[in-house]
């Protein structure tokens, strides 16, 4: 094959990658390869997949499997029948605007419609944008800029992460992979100049994510990148041999993932990406994360020593950036990007610098503590959002460590100093309260209870809803401590507040375990037997009794039986 490669180069076909693919597809037949390379349907600066693997139609994301099969019989999408002027423009310095506008109408809908052939709209726009990016002018065209920053993220989110990926036939999978390769080319070219293309890099991170629906669906695809191995040599970044995988990974080849990683390197993507760190303008947390995140998603499939050589200085730079942040940096709405960057740095460290994972976690908590302590709404809200992600286990920090940190640093009292009048803020606080409820301290229970004094009824409602939510997870000791405060308030508060206390007890009783439900029923019983109780309040108390038993309490047979006997005894005593 090498001899024929030299012949093709001498004839003017200078793209070795494309020549290799042409010879592979034609069985090393030099004549057929020349016909293939000269064919007008292909573009000489692009990687070509075999014809039998290329999709024969566009794909509509929300169609059924039968409809997909019907579409595969269509030879060309009608949108490819554009004027010859539009087609000729694709080789010029003008963006394919008509193709983009048509694509816009198809991507942003419930029944989305994304073409997967290179000569159709998505492929044409990717190729056109790549040419403009190579010339350094892609951002100067309004439609091209919109294509890169808005449409590409939306389209590839669907192609990579939609559950429908699992039902697509092989031809569609190959078509998606074809578009991924074109996108890699575009991103590599666009990285050659400022500013940092954050939206494109965020999409690249999705492409490189081995946990995406698409990569999981195609994880057993073999690696067919010998041409990358030959051309990259020592620059090869993704592992090309299964022998270099850990035992746990050997059955999952992720060949396509490794191919697009090495393709990115071949297109000088690494070189251009590293240049972005030398920007004249200081980088933001969003930009640092965008630059580091793509390879953090696939780091298990890289040569770690090469990754260290390429990115050690840049991870240190990003780490120093976080360490030197000032108070004002925490008050912006975009401060959440700081936590995204810290998560990326931790993910990298867990593989590349394992001895630094604890340091990353400590820094993460330090930044969180600084933000939650500030009185600024944005800072507190962003800190609560981050706490929610930690609690939901989306940050890879063990939940027991998170819980211990929250208790030790009195985080609950700090977040309750925020704007409890805001319902969105209260919902984030609820996530925190529910998480630590089994370990919540008595002083925290007292603090929340006393916060009601002098507050508006709306704020009181928010606080009581937090208490009710947490109390369903209390043990008996915690619950009895809370009941002490409820009992004191019952003796002194106004009728409207007493009604709220009844609702609070009812909510706790409906959500807690059996022993706690029995304790709540005792309190409601005592309240219902007070002298001079208003009839409407008595009805409210009895209604709460009933709801505690009625909602999901079918297995509380013994408790119901004992309660019925108690009622009968009470009736007999009153009649006597």
Steps between C-alpha positions, in 0.01 A plus 500: 500500500787740574613488137152598380489773766813652345348477150189688614711769667707544184175544306401791723281324756691632799262402781654174628206434730253518214728300269528224760123483532452491122747213459347312792151531355608394150713206609826682415391540136681814386262562209187474711660715768563779248136486387394508864719801584396692192128443558307828534282375784793493740707782643875456488560638848274252673522149632272266305317202645425201274198546272312207647539659840386846401137586577268513200257748648443759763391390843205628697572456869145431611399254227422135566735223390274421201502864391878506527523197273272673249718807504808292428358428155505867407798579282536869571330745728308756301707771663804380308332623180608855563613727222841457344590841639457375859709191428779701346503730801607208722850523358514876551542724802125534544302297750221271376226720645205336324604156624534639853157665498341180375682303769379741769141419412565130546711481815294716737180300510356204688517285188854606421647428163879479458664407167804273521646505148792727424325647198194584709450801721685409820800365312508799266484747789777318687722498192426863422565614858826303504623680190420836655666395827816401315503851354438646847171667406230257618384734778463792261198345330188542715338176387821299529554630853143406592553157345810437711373642828135392502404247235799267531457453879126439456538257210784295645339486842217315326732282292716403798273496803148421382359168620395439140864439408461143626232423240674646196619248236866462405477733200385783723773426757759526222339822381523655846864393525563665164355829629708469818816483292402813310427678827841400639659657191305822553588527868868432433503776238301750707736462798774663296386849601334688787265518678462156657206328322337379823182363341694295246733367770205406720365303204841340448485387864172324419659332198793383715280381788525121517181495708282672238214298354669493159838382630337239719297374205815473288755406767580168330596658168856408412773757451558559128757775527823349373537805274495717814764278659722533192467875466507597866778273618614629839217756497239224530288586806218242516601141560488304176573154639280300737815375671544846651155488664436398857341157544164661582498692170618234255150382414387852412711627214347845441666493160303794365579710805871432463483578129347845544749583777793420273328678212486814715875469560567445129305815413730698734222533755735450796745757368223755449335420834825555690541833326171616653660486846739774383218742426574868550178532700485321839298181476181450701393191693260420216782514245746300711238230547409498130867447408568226756168315509505313164798279585384459861199312358714238326815498710484123560565446129802729468870441547532662842867590465422690179203670662725614784755640256230690312282631781689507832587869474144589401335310785737677740408830341128428546557389859686821582220698340249346743727550800537871423131581454369803690171559678360697207553199273251301709217750461439463127232277353769310308682402821361148458770450235755498782351179635486345153871573464578352842306186407700468179829546688397233750409259221838553337683459831319175581678340203813705441595627849321279752691650793335837429135392513467591869650843426243556224214403731627731774523790255149422377364519854700817578351685203155374590537624858613844383200532271238377744628742765444805280174694528484540121202313348690371194779363719260322735284368217800366308636338816163333564485372142846353544402338829201346325730349237724360771202354683370346177844339463581682177839618622668168588567619854375232745168597660619419852783752458251759375264437793779526756623827349150653503451419869850603613482839328140583601405541134128480574505810719696686233260421217200588717641851526412537133178607332245253639224704334617371159336167416785390269746563783284307747487198268880484491512531879249213521743270316764582760263463798368164379854372448626579850168442682605170667810675639359846561598648836255617767635853478420501127143389572468779756654754262256419219205511736590838646551651155120523467470776756418836347496366143227527238244219467656402165842463661347304790340266247837444332673428830228262617516315167876452552440374854228260383720362223795442734293366790372206295859369520557580869554234761276505808744707703514770233124489451426535871733798516305664217166411660611690809515820293167423332336446839630831637377688193161327519446649845577859405444555127201640312239284327655545149838380629335210685341393171848497346630289789225243438598488132864459600425202722279346234773533237756340733263218591427419137866478403679346798554144620253309719652579841513871417147489355375357829665788686342758267158340551544533877561873464202544267285300743597721794429814297159368396404440865570848627214694657333786315643393166336671203291261287685580175833430667368171640390399150846590372668285767276200430559539126877487563451184707321339209758603241788362706331159484364525148805598294727203449434354844331172404776301673452681834235250607602479866516877533155538344353231727641660815378840389148371436490348850614833639215675319244247627621542857477876465143481366392266780649730763323804356166314485537378856 
